[in-house]
Amino acid sequence: MTKFLIIGLGNPGNEYAHTRHNIGFDILNAFVLKNNAFFQSARLAEVAEIKFKGKIFVCIKPTTFMNLSGRAVKYWLDKEKISIENSLTIVDDLALPLSKLRLRKRGSDAGHNGLRDIQNILGTDEYPKLRFGIGNQYPKGMQVEFVLSRWLPEELPLVKLKIEKSVQIIEEFATVGIDRTMSDVNNLTFI
């Protein structure tokens, strides 16, 4: 069975739960719950394993802080002997509006510290990423406060819809491939 490493980026700890920056954790929680699995504490991450349509998904939520995600990603890629193109890193993105998701085979860290650390440790930016648009509606100088804030009540229906779509994207990424999944996802606008 082909294995996939699905990485949800976020920060450990209750104070960060359900913040914009932790959307990777929330998406993985939804994916694992849908498949009646659960996370267990393991080295450098909370880990869940799911079997789906002849594929094995190793899902990790790094327990390092966001800015040190690379160690966990490298450890689990090596431990599970998963090739980098069979990994999918799920991350928040300030540059995308809340109405967008973006799936890419490769690409720069775009200023995201978690992606920067992964790129530095893996030595490449050529690994698949699912970027979850969180918008950038914050006053100048308040970026950190914005990404670490919780969703506004009026944003929650859209966030929930995008989480559900992101779960589908994980499944499609592994079953129909990244090219077809990208063409399905990258033109969508959620309202």
N, C-alpha and C positions, 0 to 999 in steps of 0.2 A: 504494500500500500504506500502511495506517495504521501510524504509528510510535509506539512506546512507550519511555519512558525508565524503566529499572529501576535503582534506586539501592540498593546494599548499603552500609550504614554500618559503619565500623570505623576502626581506626587502622593506618597503614602501619608496616611494620617487623616483623621476625621475632619480637621479644619480645612482640608482641601477637597473633601468629597463633594461631588456634583458641581464643581466650579467649571468655568469654561476651559481652563487649562487641563482638566481631568477628563475631558470628553472621551479620550482613548480608553480609560478605565470603564466609563459608563457603557460604551459600545461593546466592549468585551464582556462585561457583566450581562448585558442583554443577550449576546450570542451564546454564552455558556448556559444561562437560564433557559433559553429556548430549547437547548439540547439536553436538558435535564442533567447537566454536569455541575461540578462545583470546584472552586479554587482551593488549593492546599498550599501551605507555606513550603517553599523550597529555597534552594540557593539563589540569592539575588532577586527573587521574584515570587509572586503568587502564581501558581501554575494550574491549568486545567487541561485535560486531554479529551478530545471529542472525535468520534468516528462518524463520518458523514459521507454517504455515497462513495464508499470505497477509498476515502481519503482520511488521513489522520491530521487533526489540527492540534498543535501544541500552542495553547494560548498563555501568554505571559503578561503580567502587570508588574514591571520592575519595582522592587522595594528600595532601590537606590532612589535618590531624588531625581527629578526630571533631568537636571543638568548632567547627571552621571549615568544616563540610560545605556550608554554604549557597552559597559562591562557586562550587563545582564544580557543584552542582545547577542554579543559575541559568545558568551558562555553557553547560552541555550542553542544557538546555531551549531556550535561545535559539539556539544553534548548529544544533541539529537541527530547530528550529521545531516543537517538540512542545508541545501544550497541557498545562497542569498536571494536568488530570483524566486524562490518559494517562500519568501518571507513577505509579510505585509505589515508596515508600521502605520499605526493610526494616530493622528495628531491634530491638535487644534491649529487653526491658521487665521491670523489677524488680517492678512491681505485679501482674504476671500469674504464676501458678504455672507451673512447668516443664511441666505437662500441657496448657497452653493456647497457642493462636494466636488473634490477634484482627485482623480486617481491618476498616478503617473508611475512609469517604470523606473524613473531616475529623476534626479533634480537636486538643486542646492538646498542647503538648510534654511534659506530665506530668513536668516536671523533667528531661527528657533534653536534655543540652546540644547534641547534634548536631541534634535536631529544633528546639530553640530557635533555633539559628543559621539553619537553613533557613527557619523561620517569619519571623525578622527580615528576612532578605534578600529573600524572596519577598513579604513584606508580608501574608501570610495563613496561616491554619492549615488552609485548605480544600484539602488535597491528600491523595490516598490513602496509607495507611500499613498495612503488615503488621507487627504487633507479635509478637515471638517471646518468650514467657514464659521467664524465666530463674530465677524464684523469688527469694526474699529471705532465704535461710537464712544470715545472717551476723550476727556479734556487733555490738552497738551501736558506731557509729563506724568500722566496717570496710567500708563500702559500696564505696569505691574499690577496695580490695584484692579484694573479692568479684567485681565486674564485670570486673576485669582478670585474674581467675584462670581457669585451664583447667577444663574439665568434670571431674567426678569419674568414675572408671571405671564406677560403677554408673549414672551418668546417660547415658552415651554411647549405649546402644541407643535410648533415648527421643529423644535429640537427633538421631540419624541418621534415625529415623522422621519426626520433625518437619521435618527438612531436605528429605526426599523429598516430604512433603506440601506444603511451601512452594514447591518447584519446580512442582508441579501447580497451585498457587494462581496463580503468575505466568502460566502458560499460560491458565488459566481466566479470570483477570482480563481478558486481552486478547481471548479468543475468545467467552466467554458473557456478559461484563460484570461489573461490581463487585457489583451488587445480588444476582444469583444466586449469585455466588461467596461473598459475605458470608453468605448464608443457609446455604450448605453448610459453611462453616468455623467460624463463631462459636459453634456449639453443640457442636462436637467436644471431647471430652476424650481425651487420649492417656494411655495407662497403660503 
